[in-house]
């Protein structure tokens, strides 16, 4: 651990025992039932991806969900468009959970797929989502900071509640965003979600760190890597737990060069 600029103790990603993360408790609290925040996110994600692939076409392409944790709905949002989806995750406990879901994911995830199917491009998907999930999704254990070695491999990507929820270091937060964006090919659509002004969180009896970020910090972290993107605060009020003020969603396209750009 290192001292923060405000004089407190800064918890870095490597300080945390991530294998102690309890995915069952996390799913039970966050994803057993569809929360209003996730419903709002799903509406935006589905329309962004459907609009992109309706115009651009698809396949064969690869998608990635960086820091998948125990959350399947980012992968479900990419399911119609990808021939391969990598669930990239650091915690061994979470990797084991993801692997247990690939062959036949839990019924609780059906309600998330149902929201995605509110868009015709999803509802007209002509294959059973579980069968498709089993064929194209795989879990891969790895560290977000090591993604750079894989280059701009993926043609679509998501990162939900990761960069700000794995460290209290702002430098590591920005590096996490950078590694995610650099993993995407130029022009790739992306969606990234962040907890706003999070003070950390509990899963079961374990506490995990967070970096205090708002819309401006999210915007600045993405600006060098995206030609077009939006940053917005969800309308749904914070309700999942104490210790954060809301949720921030960003979506857009990976830029062709890493330069500062203006936002829509």
Secondary structure, 3 states (H helix, E strand, C coil): CEECCCCCEECCHHHCCHHHCCHHHHHHHHCCCCCHHHHHHHHHHHHHHHHHHHHHCCCCCEEEEECCCCCCHHHHHHCCCCCEEEEEECCHHHHHHHHHHHCCCCHHHHHHHHHHCCCHHHHCCCCCHHHHHHHHEEEEECCHHHHHHHCCCEEEEEEECCCCCCCCCHHHHHHHHHHHHHCEEEEEEEEEEEEECCCCEEECCEEECCCCCCHHHHHHHHHCCEEEEEEEECCCCCCCCCCCCEEEEEEEEECCCCCCCCCC
